[in-house]
Amino acid sequence: MQDVLGLILGGGRGAGLYPLTKLRSAAAVPVAGQYRLIDIPISNCINSGLPRIYVLTQFLSVSLHRHIAKTYKFAPFTRGFVEVLAAQQTNEATDWYRGTADAVRQNLRYLKADGATDTLILCGDGLYRMNYRELLATHRETGADVTIAVHPVPRAQAPKVGVVRLADDNRIVELVEKPQSAEQLDALRAPAPWLEKRGLAGVGREHLANTGIYLCRREVLFDLLAAQPDATDLVTELFARNLRTHRFQAHLFDAYWEDLGSIKTYHEASLALATTTPPFDFHSPDGVIFTHVRNLPASQVRGARLEQSLISDGCLIEAGARIERCVLGLRTRVGKNATLRDTVVCGADRYETEDERAANRLQRVPDLGVGDGCVIERAILDKDCRIGTDVRIVNERKLREAEGENYAIREGIVVVPKGAVVPDGTVI
């Protein structure tokens, strides 16, 4: 892994996660109470022995830069680093990144200066644990130019991801981004013998999704970018158009993997972490997920009832509260007799002082957190939300999509944006 350079694409607008990305990039979105999505690929790199990592950023990246700077510091006499490459004007380019391929192209000088034989390109919004050494072994053993990690998914999920079709030797012969028609999906189904050989027959996962994990030979990556100087997207313009001229190999990854690129998948994956048998375990000794260490007190629960929930550091849950299938982020405050079900609360960036609370009450501004007597179901509360007393956030009109002054509804899930204020007695 010393001959591999990591490149994480962390600068996306993250439209599918809006309004969680209203004030931050997708890679900076909180996950599992006290982590951020960027922690997943960086931790996987560190656990795999890959010490040199660049993170490409662009959109609303201040909080992401701050998190990376505070968290990932290596010993001064090693070659290890996690460095941010923000979009910038240069003598060669005056535009922002126009896409994933353009982002890599604008930073080629850093790749060339490193001298690594291979470049590992990763997306910043997936939830998975992978040992990239196994990916590298497939890459080297097959003599591939580009190796793509693929994950078996059911037909219903295939239209939401990129799907590959393989030859008998696992060489990729077709790569389609979000196939929609029945004819496309039928043609991209993995053959029954291939599935049977790998123990996947009869499990309903007959399509192979592109996970956004690419291991590229250094010179091949340079050549592809130079040959198509106007290409903006890695997958559709660089990879899919060169499947016949270069060897694109698939690496089967059948452990847990989830693309958290939409509000629905983010909500479902977050709540799954709080179940009795979570599909992804942040506490696994096989690959610790790192994040910024905070000096916070233990959470305090004052006679509340909790069921299948994750409670982060520094929380205060008042008497009579009921928390069912929820994730509570750092410094979350839940008032007396409040009920939260199937809800993700991202917490707060700070504690309020008594003087601040007193001043806010004079202006009828609720305290940070969830007030007394609230009922919140199937929702996401972003950081620093102020939910007043006796508020009901239950999607009362059963809407699929909606926009409000201090909320949005995505696929039936109510999302309260960062810093939003919901006055006492409000019903959503």
Steps between C-alpha positions, in 0.01 A plus 500: 500500500802731519482516118137620505380860532149565637274757335161564663238700310345700782386815325161404361189714532306199633163601353344170606574578866354851492416672739773325704738646239351849513798627701761224452635257243371142489823361645455717812151372583486346851444124529452261795484778754859618517664424164496664160472320168857594407622294797400177322735509198784663697478235772488220242819639345678522836390150603621365164848644548452776241672799661478775235154642437378808314141622545363706209251762619298778346141553615440657847816336627592709808360255757655208311842669499471574872405142582787350299755744645394423859477124455769357274850582621785257437838473673738769370768256382278283280383543142136480605258787443138591435502822300219706354520606135240774465383624162708800399584718204833423335686612190367189324139502624271777624184290542373309799497122473249416226478136604697210644734462203566873489572504874767232456642673191540833677710331770721280282814679611457359852453149364807533277713637783416204725626230265259230623443220248123496564234752602202400713203728424215495753163667543430676827138396569505121542465291815715186491812340642753376244858379516644660189788251508260241358400740223868559422563124487227458237638797309856368490417131443282574197730765351208741486522859384204595717335286769149588619348359819151366426225403743201267434167686522135409427332610180299768682821675607677475164335810342647715779865400448749421226482137387770289330489192279789256520669245279585156639837622630340791695609749238251786470349514151215745567445781749165677508419787733154463658333271242125557483340284231407136553708407194810662649448334837447158341819533296701603806387210720791284612486148343361223720824291487703803612263560792493133596878473501522785750215391723264772381245286315144532625562795734341762274815707444565436133644842405851626576514861617794732450599601855700806397827336604760507219863388497680638195847446363678833512597522133163373377317766701725769358453371144121483527479855632737631233318320217166654600582851623134605501372204703341606827372171645721203588242226451290599199766679296834349600431144614191392303647621168830314541388151606620349170839671486602443863460222752233590755475234767229444763577429865201338671422659837215318674519651850272784611500801266248780474503814290366775728429735212131560575294599802319164499815285494666726759200471731460123459872426539524723808210331677637157408813585701286512814347153460592196708706356215621803300622424146798728558683509834706809579650314796646214295866432588560395139498861384446787741327806354687809618361845568575819692548434873285734710527567873133449582335366815310172510137526392244544777162322493248618763237228516433466126418188300741404221457220246744404222669839483848647471578773754815705437715682755379807687124440464233592757172307493241625746253299709206344322660515156454202270763424236425214258724398206688829493852635457587796724808701408743688721354736763138413416249625756157334519238664722259348752235259371620537140456205264742428214451205264698402190685830516856615442610798710839638396552683831664836563841657450503660845319532832293808578567694820221587743534867404452411133191296578353780707560753222345267241189446712439875511487486119295176502783303340511132610809348655732285290360149471152351534258667738262353757200299381610473135404209276742439213473202268685393184708815481853639480595798715825656384749664735409792724125473443270670750177305542255674736264339751202285393618489136371215281720400205312201363436586132134540589386538136698190391686694230776343291671825399454850640682822588424707808648806666696294751478145364501286189341163428690248290341163417271538802781588742489841671838675505560806718807687368799607704426781741126507423254624762164327547278708735296360789188306400594466132354203310681372191 
